[in-house]
Amino acid sequence: EVQLVESGGGLVQPGGSLRLFCAASGFTFGNYDMGWFRQAPGKEREFAAAIRWNAGTTYYADSVRGRFTISRDNAKNTLYLQMNSLNNEDRAVYYCARKRANRATLRYISDYDNWGQGTQVIVSS
């Protein structure tokens, strides 16, 4: 059974940093591209970042580029999202997801077939 478990969310002040973790199990993690999405209160889930299976290429939404860094450790079956310079607009539930093997795109919800339960990030002073 595929499992994705996020952690690392919490309350942070504007300008602060958080590092999110996604522990993967039940599949060969190193064979799959992975992504982070987020869903703010009252809004649709949106793409944040993605990384190729070999960590060779990363992709970011314009809203997070330059502030967030996605990475992975295939030996530890773990996906990361380092978030810096957080602001109120980054408040959301953050989800990690496994990309479908047969999809060329990676910015759409439909590109992913398994999701974690999410971890909440609150940015507030």
C-alpha positions as CSV (number, residue, x, y, z in Angstrom):
1,E,0.0,0.0,0.0
2,V,1.3,3.4,-1.0
3,Q,1.7,5.7,1.9
4,L,2.8,9.4,2.0
5,V,3.0,11.0,5.4
6,E,3.8,14.7,5.7
7,S,5.2,16.4,8.8
8,G,7.0,19.6,9.7
9,G,4.1,22.1,9.5
10,G,3.3,24.5,12.2
11,L,3.0,28.2,13.2
12,V,5.7,30.5,11.9
13,Q,6.1,34.3,11.9
14,P,6.2,36.2,8.6
15,G,9.7,36.1,7.2
16,G,10.4,32.8,9.0
17,S,11.2,29.3,7.7
18,L,9.9,25.8,7.9
19,R,11.0,22.5,6.5
20,L,8.4,20.0,5.5
21,F,9.0,16.3,5.3
22,C,7.2,13.5,3.4
23,A,7.9,10.0,4.3
24,A,7.1,7.5,1.5
25,S,6.5,3.8,1.8
26,G,4.8,1.0,-0.1
27,F,6.5,1.7,-3.5
28,T,10.0,2.3,-5.0
29,F,10.3,5.9,-4.1
30,G,13.4,6.5,-6.3
31,N,11.5,5.5,-9.4
32,Y,8.9,8.3,-9.2
33,D,8.7,12.0,-9.7
34,M,7.2,13.7,-6.7
35,G,5.5,17.0,-6.0
36,W,4.2,19.4,-3.3
37,F,0.8,21.0,-3.6
38,R,-0.9,23.4,-1.2
39,Q,-4.4,24.4,-0.4
40,A,-5.2,27.7,1.3
41,P,-8.5,28.2,3.1
42,G,-11.3,28.7,0.7
43,K,-9.1,28.1,-2.3
44,E,-8.4,25.2,-4.7
45,R,-5.4,23.0,-4.3
46,E,-2.5,24.4,-6.3
47,F,0.9,23.2,-7.5
48,A,3.9,24.4,-5.5
49,A,6.9,22.4,-6.5
50,A,8.0,19.1,-8.1
51,I,11.2,17.1,-8.5
52,R,12.2,14.4,-11.0
53,W,12.9,10.9,-9.7
54,N,16.7,11.4,-9.8
55,A,16.5,14.9,-8.3
56,G,18.0,16.1,-11.5
57,T,15.4,18.8,-12.3
58,T,13.1,20.8,-10.1
59,Y,10.0,22.9,-10.9
60,Y,8.3,25.7,-9.0
61,A,5.2,27.7,-9.1
62,D,6.0,31.4,-9.7
63,S,4.6,32.2,-6.3
64,V,7.3,30.2,-4.5
65,R,10.2,30.3,-6.8
66,G,13.3,31.7,-5.1
67,R,11.9,31.1,-1.6
68,F,11.1,27.4,-1.6
69,T,13.4,24.5,-2.4
70,I,12.2,20.9,-3.1
71,S,14.7,18.1,-2.6
72,R,14.6,14.4,-2.0
73,D,16.7,11.6,-0.4
74,N,16.0,8.4,-2.3
75,A,18.0,6.3,0.2
76,K,15.7,7.6,3.0
77,N,12.5,7.5,0.9
78,T,11.9,11.1,1.9
79,L,10.8,14.2,0.1
80,Y,11.5,17.7,1.5
81,L,10.3,21.2,1.0
82,Q,12.4,24.0,2.5
83,M,10.3,27.1,2.8
84,N,12.0,30.5,3.5
85,S,10.7,34.1,3.7
86,L,7.2,32.9,4.5
87,N,4.3,35.3,4.2
88,N,0.6,35.3,4.9
89,E,-0.1,34.0,1.4
90,D,1.8,30.8,2.1
91,R,-0.7,29.8,4.8
92,A,-2.1,26.5,3.6
93,V,-2.3,22.8,4.0
94,Y,0.7,21.3,2.2
95,Y,0.4,17.9,0.5
96,C,3.0,15.7,-1.0
97,A,2.1,13.5,-3.9
98,R,3.4,10.8,-6.2
99,K,3.3,11.6,-9.9
100,R,1.8,9.1,-12.3
101,A,4.5,7.4,-14.3
102,N,2.8,7.9,-17.6
103,R,2.2,11.7,-17.4
104,A,4.5,14.1,-19.1
105,T,3.2,17.1,-17.2
106,L,3.6,17.6,-13.5
107,R,1.8,20.8,-12.5
108,Y,-1.7,19.5,-12.4
109,I,-3.6,17.6,-9.7
110,S,-4.5,14.9,-12.2
111,D,-0.8,14.2,-12.8
112,Y,-0.6,12.6,-9.4
113,D,-2.1,9.4,-8.2
114,N,-1.3,9.2,-4.5
115,W,-1.5,11.9,-1.8
116,G,-0.6,12.4,1.8
117,Q,-3.0,13.6,4.4
118,G,-1.4,17.1,4.5
119,T,0.4,19.2,7.1
120,Q,-0.8,22.7,8.0
121,V,1.4,25.8,7.8
122,I,0.2,28.9,9.5
123,V,2.0,32.2,9.0
124,S,1.1,34.7,11.6
125,S,2.7,37.3,13.9
